[in-house]
Amino acid sequence: MGKSDKNPFHFGNPLVNLIITALAFLFFLWILRPHVPAQSEINRWIFATLPATALTLTFYLCLAMYRVTVNDYKKKKKR
């Protein structure tokens, strides 16, 4: 068994994934903050962070599945 048989899933470079995910979080936070109906600025940041976190987790899962699909496509194309 080769190394690729033991770990069939490859999510790409983890550092690149974290950077892209952090940028997505900042984007979602930037988009959502003006839409929070709060009086104080700290409440806007807090209540914009909650949905931004959920959207970022969804984005990370989509990114991981995209990378797995592309990796699988490349492996099948080589055969």
Contact map, one row per residue, 1 for C-alpha under 8 A:
1110110000000000000000000000000000000000000000000000000000000000000000000000000
1111110000000000000000000000000000000000000000000000000000000000000000000000000
1111111000000000000000000000000000000000000000000000000000000000000000000000000
0111111100000000000000000000000000000000000000000000000000000000000000000000000
1111111100000000000000000000000000000000000000000000000000000000000000000000000
1111111100000000000000000000000000000000000000000000000000000000000000000000000
0011111111000000000000000000000000000000000000000000000000000000000000000000000
0001111111000000000000000000000000000000000000000000000000000000000000000000000
0000001111100000000000000000000000000000000000000000000000000000000100100000000
0000001111110000000000000000000000000000000000000000000000000000001100100000000
0000000011111100000000000000000000000000000000000000000000000001101100000000000
0000000001111101100000000000000000000000000000000000000000000000001000000000000
0000000000111111100000000000000000000000000000000000000000000000000000000000000
0000000000111111110000000000000000000000000000000000000000000000000000000000000
0000000000001111111000000000000000000000000000000000000000000000000000000000000
0000000000011111111100000000000000000000000000000000000000000000000000000000000
0000000000011111111110000000000000000000000000000000000000010010000000000000000
0000000000000111111111000000000000000000000000000000000000000000000000000000000
0000000000000011111111100000000000000000000000000000000000000000000000000000000
0000000000000001111111110000000000000000000000000000000000000000000000000000000
0000000000000000111111111000000000000000000000000000000100110000000000000000000
0000000000000000011111111100000000000000000000000000000000000000000000000000000
0000000000000000001111111110000000000000000000000000000000000000000000000000000
0000000000000000000111111111000000000000000000000000000100100000000000000000000
0000000000000000000011111111100000000000000000000001101100000000000000000000000
0000000000000000000001111111110000000000000000000000000000000000000000000000000
0000000000000000000000111111111000000000000000000000000000000000000000000000000
0000000000000000000000011111111100000000000000000001001100000000000000000000000
0000000000000000000000001111111110000000000000011001000000000000000000000000000
0000000000000000000000000111111111000000000000000000000000000000000000000000000
0000000000000000000000000011111111100000000000000000000000000000000000000000000
0000000000000000000000000001111111110000000000010001000000000000000000000000000
0000000000000000000000000000111111110000000110110000000000000000000000000000000
0000000000000000000000000000011111110000000100000000000000000000000000000000000
0000000000000000000000000000001111111000000000000000000000000000000000000000000
0000000000000000000000000000000111111100000100110000000000000000000000000000000
0000000000000000000000000000000000111110000100000000000000000000000000000000000
0000000000000000000000000000000000011111101100000000000000000000000000000000000
0000000000000000000000000000000000001111101100000000000000000000000000000000000
0000000000000000000000000000000000000111111100000000000000000000000000000000000
0000000000000000000000000000000000000111111110000000000000000000000000000000000
0000000000000000000000000000000000000001111111000000000000000000000000000000000
0000000000000000000000000000000000000111111111100000000000000000000000000000000
0000000000000000000000000000000011011111111111110000000000000000000000000000000
0000000000000000000000000000000010000000111111111000000000000000000000000000000
0000000000000000000000000000000000000000011111111100000000000000000000000000000
0000000000000000000000000000000010010000001111111110000000000000000000000000000
0000000000000000000000000000100110010000000111111111000000000000000000000000000
0000000000000000000000000000100000000000000011111111100000000000000000000000000
0000000000000000000000000000000000000000000001111111110000000000000000000000000
0000000000000000000000000000000000000000000000111111111000000000000000000000000
0000000000000000000000001001100100000000000000011111111100000000000000000000000
0000000000000000000000001000000000000000000000001111111110000000000000000000000
0000000000000000000000000000000000000000000000000111111111000000000000000000000
0000000000000000000000001001000000000000000000000011111111100000000000000000000
0000000000000000000010011001000000000000000000000001111111110000000000000000000
0000000000000000000000000000000000000000000000000000111111111000000000000000000
0000000000000000000000000000000000000000000000000000011111111100000000000000000
0000000000000000000010010000000000000000000000000000001111111110000000000000000
0000000000000000100010000000000000000000000000000000000111111111000000000000000
0000000000000000000000000000000000000000000000000000000011111111100000000000000
0000000000000000000000000000000000000000000000000000000001111111110000000000000
0000000000000000100000000000000000000000000000000000000000111111111000000000000
0000000000100000000000000000000000000000000000000000000000011111111100000000000
0000000000100000000000000000000000000000000000000000000000001111111110000000000
0000000000000000000000000000000000000000000000000000000000000111111111000000000
0000000001110000000000000000000000000000000000000000000000000011111111100000000
0000000011100000000000000000000000000000000000000000000000000001111111110000000
0000000000000000000000000000000000000000000000000000000000000000111111111000000
0000000000000000000000000000000000000000000000000000000000000000011111111100000
0000000011000000000000000000000000000000000000000000000000000000001111111110000
0000000000000000000000000000000000000000000000000000000000000000000111111111000
0000000000000000000000000000000000000000000000000000000000000000000011111111100
0000000000000000000000000000000000000000000000000000000000000000000001111111110
0000000000000000000000000000000000000000000000000000000000000000000000111111111
0000000000000000000000000000000000000000000000000000000000000000000000011111111
0000000000000000000000000000000000000000000000000000000000000000000000001111111
0000000000000000000000000000000000000000000000000000000000000000000000000111111
0000000000000000000000000000000000000000000000000000000000000000000000000011111
